[in-house]
């Protein structure tokens, strides 16, 4: 059975490779949607991952498992998506430093196996504490890294790791995919 990642995220692909899961990449054609602050953030995030997976599911045939995911950062009910530009990235990191925020990674896996359809929708929440950062450190990080395709303007697995004080939850989910959940769902459904 084919396993298809409905994302062009190199980080999600790398996590699937680490788990020795054979897969192909077929990015969803769903435009990035903004999660609205104040609404039910978890439901919005789950729905976005589902839409991404469903778009690819509808454009493929045969026995297959489609994996969709989305990651957002939330602090004080304010949603931090991907920064629009350098100033936006600087603003995000200034607001996230010296405090705790929550990373929500939603997961949708849609499976068709011999005509039978199943779907799984989940969300994994992880609290991340970022140490105090100077303006210089924030500028240096933004100018050395590529924060523009990352929720909250940082990659936990990059040199930003030196600013992380504590993680409570699933580290892989902060990178972009709760690979333990993906593996378990695929295994329980005899796909791997």
C-alpha positions as CSV (number, residue, x, y, z in Angstrom):
1,X,0.0,0.0,0.0
2,X,1.2,3.5,-0.8
3,X,1.9,6.0,2.0
4,X,1.7,9.5,0.8
5,X,2.8,12.6,2.7
6,X,0.4,15.5,1.7
7,X,3.1,18.1,2.5
8,X,6.3,19.5,1.0
9,X,7.8,20.0,4.5
10,X,11.4,18.6,4.4
11,X,11.1,18.2,8.2
12,X,8.0,16.0,8.0
13,X,9.7,13.9,5.2
14,X,12.8,13.5,7.3
15,X,10.8,12.2,10.3
16,X,9.1,9.6,8.1
17,X,12.5,8.6,6.8
18,X,13.9,8.3,10.3
19,X,11.0,5.9,11.1
20,X,11.9,3.8,8.0
21,X,8.5,4.3,6.4
22,X,8.4,4.1,2.6
23,X,6.4,7.0,1.3
24,X,6.1,9.5,-1.5
25,X,5.4,13.2,-1.4
26,X,2.4,14.7,-3.0
27,X,1.8,18.2,-1.6
28,X,-1.7,19.3,-1.0
29,X,-3.1,22.1,-3.2
30,X,-5.0,23.6,-0.3
31,X,-3.9,27.1,0.3
32,X,-2.4,27.9,3.8
33,X,-5.3,29.0,6.0
34,X,-4.9,31.2,9.0
35,X,-6.0,29.7,12.3
36,X,-8.1,32.4,14.0
37,X,-7.1,33.5,17.5
38,X,-9.9,33.2,20.0
39,X,-11.8,30.4,18.2
40,X,-11.4,26.7,18.9
41,X,-7.8,26.5,18.0
42,X,-7.6,22.7,18.3
43,X,-10.6,22.1,16.0
44,X,-9.4,24.6,13.4
45,X,-6.0,22.9,13.4
46,X,-7.4,19.4,13.0
47,X,-9.7,20.6,10.2
48,X,-6.7,22.1,8.3
49,X,-4.7,18.9,8.5
50,X,-7.8,17.0,7.4
51,X,-8.4,19.3,4.4
52,X,-4.8,18.9,3.3
53,X,-5.0,15.1,3.5
54,X,-8.5,15.0,1.9
55,X,-7.3,17.1,-1.1
56,X,-4.6,14.6,-1.9
57,X,-6.9,11.6,-1.1
58,X,-9.4,13.0,-3.7
59,X,-6.6,13.3,-6.3
60,X,-5.3,9.7,-5.9
61,X,-6.7,6.2,-6.3
62,X,-6.2,2.7,-5.0
63,X,-5.1,1.4,-1.7
64,X,-3.3,4.3,0.1
65,X,-2.7,6.1,3.3
66,X,-2.5,9.9,3.1
67,X,-0.8,11.8,5.9
68,X,-1.7,15.5,6.4
69,X,-0.4,17.7,9.2
70,X,-0.2,21.3,10.3
71,X,1.7,23.0,13.1
72,X,0.9,26.2,14.9
73,X,2.3,28.0,17.8
74,X,0.0,29.7,20.4
75,X,0.8,32.0,23.3
76,X,-1.9,33.7,25.4
77,X,-4.6,32.6,22.8
78,X,-2.6,34.4,20.1
79,X,-1.7,32.3,17.1
80,X,1.8,32.5,15.5
81,X,1.8,31.0,12.0
82,X,4.6,31.4,9.5
83,X,6.1,34.9,9.5
84,X,5.3,37.1,6.5
85,X,8.7,38.8,6.5
86,X,11.8,39.6,8.6
87,X,10.0,42.1,10.8
88,X,7.2,39.7,11.5
89,X,9.8,37.0,12.4
90,X,11.6,39.4,14.7
91,X,8.3,40.4,16.4
92,X,7.3,36.8,16.9
93,X,10.5,35.8,18.6
94,X,10.5,38.9,20.8
95,X,7.0,37.8,22.0
96,X,7.9,34.2,22.4
97,X,11.2,34.6,24.3
98,X,11.4,34.4,28.1
99,X,8.1,32.6,28.4
100,X,6.1,29.4,27.7
101,X,4.0,28.8,24.5
102,X,2.2,25.8,23.2
103,X,2.9,24.1,19.9
104,X,-0.2,22.3,18.4
105,X,0.5,19.8,15.6
106,X,-2.6,18.3,14.0
107,X,-2.5,15.0,12.2
108,X,-5.0,13.5,9.8
109,X,-4.4,10.1,8.2
110,X,-6.9,8.9,5.6
111,X,-6.8,5.3,4.5
112,X,-8.4,3.4,1.7
113,X,-7.8,-0.4,1.9
114,X,-9.6,-2.7,-0.4
115,X,-12.5,-0.3,-0.7
116,X,-12.8,0.4,3.0
117,X,-12.3,4.0,4.2
118,X,-10.9,5.0,7.6
119,X,-9.8,8.4,8.9
120,X,-7.9,9.4,12.0
121,X,-7.7,13.0,13.3
122,X,-5.7,14.0,16.3
123,X,-3.9,16.9,17.8
124,X,-0.7,16.8,19.9
125,X,0.0,19.7,22.3
126,X,3.5,20.4,23.5
127,X,4.6,23.3,25.9
128,X,7.9,24.9,25.0
129,X,9.7,27.3,27.3
130,X,12.1,29.7,25.6
131,X,14.8,31.4,27.6
132,X,15.3,35.1,27.6
133,X,16.9,36.3,24.4
134,X,18.6,39.6,23.7
135,X,17.6,41.7,20.7
136,X,21.0,40.8,19.2
137,X,20.4,37.1,19.6
138,X,16.9,37.4,18.0
139,X,18.3,39.4,15.0
140,X,21.2,37.0,14.6
141,X,18.9,33.9,14.6
142,X,16.5,35.4,12.0
143,X,19.4,36.5,9.7
144,X,21.2,33.2,9.9
145,X,18.3,30.8,9.7
146,X,15.3,30.6,7.4
147,X,12.4,31.2,9.8
148,X,9.8,32.1,7.1
149,X,8.4,28.6,6.6
150,X,8.1,27.8,10.3
151,X,5.3,28.4,12.7
152,X,6.5,30.8,15.3
153,X,9.5,31.7,13.2
154,X,11.8,29.1,14.7
155,X,12.9,25.5,14.2
156,X,13.5,23.7,17.5
157,X,16.0,21.3,15.8
158,X,18.2,24.2,14.6
159,X,20.6,26.4,16.4
160,X,17.5,27.8,18.2
161,X,17.8,24.7,20.4
162,X,20.2,26.7,22.6
163,X,17.4,29.0,23.7
164,X,15.0,26.2,24.7
165,X,14.8,25.8,28.4
166,X,12.1,23.0,28.7
167,X,9.8,20.9,26.6
168,X,6.7,19.3,28.1
169,X,5.3,16.9,25.5
170,X,6.3,15.5,22.1
171,X,9.5,16.9,20.7
172,X,8.9,15.4,17.2
173,X,5.6,17.0,17.1
174,X,7.3,20.4,17.6
175,X,9.5,19.6,14.6
176,X,6.3,19.0,12.6
177,X,5.0,15.5,12.9
178,X,4.2,13.2,15.9
179,X,5.9,10.3,14.2
180,X,5.1,8.0,17.1
181,X,1.4,8.5,16.4
182,X,1.8,8.1,12.6
183,X,3.8,4.9,13.1
184,X,1.2,3.4,15.6
185,X,-1.8,4.2,13.3
186,X,0.0,2.8,10.2
187,X,1.0,-0.3,12.1
188,X,-2.4,-0.9,13.7
189,X,-3.9,-0.8,10.2
190,X,-1.3,-3.2,8.9
191,X,0.1,-0.7,6.4
192,X,3.6,-1.1,7.7
